[in-house]
Amino acid sequence: MKTYSPKPRDIERRWYVLDASGAILGRLATQAATILRGKHKPIFAPHADTGDHVIVINAKDVTLSGGKENKKVAYHHSGYPGGLTETVYSRLLAKRPAFAVEKAIKGMLPHNRLGRQMASKLRVYAGAEHRHEAQKPQSLAPGEFPGWSGLPAGSAGAEAPAARPATARRATATSPAQKTAKRTTVRRTTSKTTAKRTTAKATTAKRTTAKATAAKKTTAKKTTAKKTTAKKTTAKKTTAKRATKKET
């Protein structure tokens, strides 16, 4: 069993419309973020962008529960000392309703390049009109998620791959007789190699002994030759002495 990993060819992007009129901001944001991430699909993977496109209309009619219109504050810092700006959501929804909805949805996406890629599929409009009729978006009710069954239609892996036939293991299992034959052949080869090694050692030993005997013979000849020459020189010296004595 192999773990499935979504590939670009298996991802099918669809378009959905969410109507924010009378919807609670947090509930709307969770629904939009789930669709943008693709968590409603069976091919969802946290490291890949498998989500769909989301269009939010009527952002000006969104509401906050629990009287948080005057309690919840949106913060923004310019990056300079003293550049912190605080805006109450009642004022933010009155001036920039699309920004408020977009801010809530982006806060529920991953805060990295993957989250920015997912947020690029989000379009928020303050009114009821949008410019994406050509994509034929499907409208969803509050809290409704699109249904998916298996891989997207038209992808390479949409159809379940046929199960591979179980490859039967080779029935040529080695019988006991074959095993014994193999063992005997191995033993014969090892015995042959050992015999070759012993013969090689014997020949090298013979060569070394022959060299040693030859060296001994040569040294013996040299010593005998030296002795004979020494005797001859001593004999010459004695004869010369005797001759000198007779002359005197």
Secondary structure, 3 states (H helix, E strand, C coil): CCCCCCCHHHCCCCEEEEECCCCEHHHHHHHHHHHHHCCCCCCCCCCCCCCCEEEEECHHHCECCCCCCCCCEEEEECCCCCCEEEEEHHHHHHHCHHHHHHHHHHCCCCCCHHHHHHHCCEEECCCCCCCCHHHCCEEECCCCCCCCCCCCCCCCCCCCCCCCCCCCCCCCCCCHHHHHHHHHHHHHHHHHHHHHHHHHHHHHHHHHHHHHHHHHHHHHHHHHHHHHHHHHHHHHHHHHHHHHHHHC
